[in-house]
């Protein structure tokens, strides 16, 4: 059983930046971030393979968000720049020990964090 502990999030004005972090208690093959806005389905934001450093982004976040890992490969961060009001959502850290290539699908991930609110005001 892997536990994920998230930190970061908060309120920021449009154009601002926030940083989210997530620490895993055990081995993971891939870690990612999803988000869910009120009344909407959970959507993929970004993912990283901590061992190889390969990264994956949603089209809506590419160029603005950067996912990275620490040297110990247990903490993953999401740097969010040029934030927009439509980025407002609860952000969830996710992780999987599966080697499935479908990193964009929520079904690939077994472990989830508690979620952290990100609010971008216009």
C-alpha positions, -999 to +999 in steps of 0.1 A: +000+000+000+014+034-011+003+065+006+005+099-011+008+131+008+002+163-011+011+199-002+007+233-019-023+248-036-042+278-026-056+310-042-038+330-068-046+356-094-047+349-131-012+349-145+003+338-112+021+306-102+016+278-077+036+247-069+022+214-058+042+186-043+034+149-036+055+124-016+050+087-020+056+063+009+068+034-013+078+023-048+058+037-078+063+033-115+046+064-125+032+094-107+008+120-120-017+148-113-053+149-122-078+177-115-116+179-110-136+210-113-172+212-099-196+194-121-169+181-144-151+148-147-116+142-134-091+150-161-054+143-167-030+171-160+006+157-161+026+125-153+062+115-148+081+082-147+103+089-116+129+064-127+135+077-163+122+112-160+099+109-190+070+133-187+035+136-202+012+166-203-024+174-212-027+198-242-043+223-218-013+224-195+016+219-219+040+249-219+026+263-186+030+234-162+061+214-154+062+181-136+095+170-119+109+146-094+135+148-066+167+127-066+152+102-042+124+097-068+097+097-041+085+133-044+070+148-075+063+185-079+040+203-103+050+239-111+021+258-125+027+290-143+005+315-162-025+301-143-060+308-157-094+308-140-102+276-159-074+259-140-095+262-109-101+227-095-092+202-068-059+187-078-051+150-070-018+133-069-019+098-083+005+069-085+007+034-100+031+005-098+017-008-132+038-005-163+007+002-184+015+027-211-019+045-207-005+072-184-033+096-194-061+074-180-072+077-143-079+040-144-042+033-146-035+047-112-041+027-080-032+053-054-046+087-049-039+117-026-066+135-006-067+164-031-057+200-028-077+231-039-063+254-065-083+286-071-074+311-098-092+344-096-098+366-127 
